[in-house]
Amino acid sequence: MNQVYYKSTRSDSDPVTASQAILQGLAKDGGLYVPVEVPKLDVPVEALAGKPYVEVAYEVMKQFLTDFTEEELKTCITRAYDSKFDTKEIAPLVKVEDLYYLELFHGATIAFKDMALSILPHLMTVSAKKNGIKNEIVILTATSGDTGKAALAGFAGVEGTRIIVFYPKDGVSPVQEKQMVTQRGDNTLVVGIHGNFDDAQNGVKAIFNDRDLEKELDAAGFQFSSANSINIGRLVPQVAYYAYAYAQLLNRGEIKNGEPINVVVPTGNFGNILAAYYAKSMGVPIAKLICASNENKVLYDFFQTGTYDRNREFILTSSPSMDILISSNLERLIYKVAGENAEQNNAFMKQLSASGTYTLPEEMRDRLKDFYGNYTGETGTAEAIREVYEKTGYIMDTHTAVAAHVAKAYRKDTGDQTKTVVVSTASPYKFTRSVMSAIDPKYQAEEDFSLIDELSRLSATKIPQAIEDIRSAPVLHKTVCEKEEMVNVIKTFLNI
Ligand SMILES: *Cc1c(COP(=O)(O)O)cnc(C)c1O
């Protein structure tokens, strides 16, 4: 089998192996690692129909992680996708009206981040062994709410690792915050920062690029890595569920062999939808990649005009995991449509950090035709939840609702009747207050946990363990800091 190597989006430095890319997270020049060439599946997609999740995941991931042995990769996969998930399908596909909801929230922290973060710690420890790393690995993560808890759950207690999570103190849902600050494990640290997600993410990126700090850490026996979706070890596992969704549609006779499908992805940092793009590049028959945004609609404007412009107000919405103005993973797509020209991509990224904006030339925009962007505000989000609930009894979360609304708008706009998968990224229990208020404003006055009981009654679903767990859990993390203080907080935790 051909080896797949990874190179940076910002310079033509030497390519690295998959395990090296996973260990490093971000490339030394500040760029993101991309496969030199996106590999193809070596089995026809129809051969995946009826296969369990772990087998599909193996078929997809082995193409990307070519320096892992079969045994290593299979061990990582079976350790990740086990009874931590509350359904043996791992990522069930649920048909509601004429859309298929790919439910990616059945893992330990009830959001789709579990799909990648339950396997990343295993990929990371195998990678460390493979590369003879002696340092303890310090995972540094900025979160808009869901990555943090999923990463904490994945790395807590994993030997040879520590994990530090920064979240915007006033920018996550009450359940998200409670989930994080109650995290157990001596190797974990959770810190609220005064600022928004972009501040947290920029802070973390700056720390990764701080060469003096890197030396200081190394002397003390530590090195940083990332659990954010800038890590290729996050992206690759996400490609798998698009192949799995397609295989499920085939297996149930919902589509004919080779029939293209559309996917609608509620988007923030552009990781999930980029994984769909990779799935398409691998050979999964995906037609349109539909990018759904909330009111922070930088991406919609970008697809509409070719100009990326982050100079705007940051809006706090009921879909906080998508409240993002700098979608990091878009860089991987920009690099691609720039003809894999690192210099040109680098110029755009410099403009972005200097002035907050860049504009693609016409010929690059032409290469974005597989994508369609749209958005919806708070009213549309609430309407999507209420309408589907009233018609069918199915209750979706706010992020999924943004996607469902955009899916319907896309159909109306274009008349395209292609079968469509809506990626369902969180359990409604994670955003109970917003979800229940969308169903009926009378719920606004009620307490969080009584709303949770009511949601369980209305949807006839069991309250997930992740929610039961936080009802009584003590708060263990109380650190709050300014964004300028992030480095100090890290040093204190590591005792250096
Ligand atoms: C992270 C997240 C998103 C956004 O995914 P990206 O890969 O960052 O685009 C959407 N919905 C939920 C619930 C999330 O946790």
The ligand as an SDF file (V2000), in Angstrom:
LIG
                    3D

 15 15  0  0  0  0  0  0  0  0999 V2000
  -18.0240   21.3700   17.2790 C   0  0  0  0  0  0  0  0  0  0  0  0
  -19.4470   21.3720   16.9620 C   0  0  0  0  0  0  0  0  0  0  0  0
  -19.9290   21.8430   15.7310 C   0  0  0  0  0  0  0  0  0  0  0  0
  -19.0110   22.4390   14.6960 C   0  0  0  0  0  0  0  0  0  0  0  0
  -18.1670   21.4770   14.1200 O   0  0  0  0  0  0  0  0  0  0  0  0
  -16.8610   21.9390   13.3310 P   0  0  0  0  0  0  0  0  0  0  0  0
  -16.1480   20.6780   12.9960 O   0  0  0  0  0  0  0  0  0  0  0  0
  -16.0810   22.7920   14.2700 O   0  0  0  0  0  0  0  0  0  0  0  0
  -17.3220   22.6920   12.1410 O   0  0  0  0  0  0  0  0  0  0  0  0
  -21.2830   21.7580   15.4840 C   0  0  0  0  0  0  0  0  0  0  0  0
  -22.1360   21.2760   16.4100 N   0  0  0  0  0  0  0  0  0  0  0  0
  -21.7100   20.8230   17.6020 C   0  0  0  0  0  0  0  0  0  0  0  0
  -22.7070   20.3290   18.5760 C   0  0  0  0  0  0  0  0  0  0  0  0
  -20.3660   20.8480   17.9250 C   0  0  0  0  0  0  0  0  0  0  0  0
  -19.9560   20.3870   19.1080 O   0  0  0  0  0  0  0  0  0  0  0  0
  1  2  1  0
  2  3  1  0
  2 14  2  0
  3  4  1  0
  3 10  2  0
  4  5  1  0
  5  6  1  0
  6  7  2  0
  6  8  1  0
  6  9  1  0
 10 11  1  0
 11 12  2  0
 12 13  1  0
 12 14  1  0
 14 15  1  0
M  END
$$$$
